[in-house]
Amino acid sequence: MGNIHSRIIWDPRKCGPGTHPTNFAEFFDLKKFPGRRALPNRADLVLEVALLADGACSNEIYPLDIDRALKALDRGRSGIASWFSTTTQGVSLVQTGELDCSFSFASRAKATNEPGGGRPLASSFEQNVFSCETFAVLKRAPNRQNAMKLIGYILRPEVQVEVGGGVRGPHSQMAARPGESQKSFYRFDLLGR
């Protein structure tokens, strides 16, 4: 369905400028940025983060060097106070002050700055991990034709903008241009979009 980007989040009331990590190397640097952290218990995200923290360039991530990633995780393990299983946990642990920083979807960080979002969190634009959402229809699905129609409908640009509620930004290359509030959050303005 679309691309999702995840990044480091923190409470700006607790951590002022220069007192929080903004990239994954800093996230794992417990001497420069002490504090309790959280990471998702998802290898697909954490191994990429660990390699970036270890200095791998984005074009060097795959094929995954699992040994290198695990060594990088070992260096930062003492600061990981929580391995969360839901995105909400990673956000709420920072909002309640139980943790100093975490890793979450950009949409979740943005949602904390909306009315009813709880304590507003900040996030870093310096380094992100991208992942994709997908749809699938089983080969012998009894309602295959209707399932394909549903996917076709959901992938329409105007529907994607509505489904995302303006939180995630464009979901496909054909999606409508983001509104001004999205531009400032997602930095599309820097990309000339």
Secondary structure, DSSP 8 states (H G I E B T S, - for coil): -EEEEEEEEE-TTTS-TTSS--SHHHHT-TTTS-S-EEEES-HHHHHHHHHHHTT--GGG-SS--HHHHHHHHHHHGGGEEEEESSHHHHHHHHHTTS-SEEEEEHHHHHHTTSTT--S--EE-SS--EEEEE-----TT-TTHHHHHHHHHHHTSHHHHHHHHTTSS--SSTTS----HHHHHHHTGGGGT-
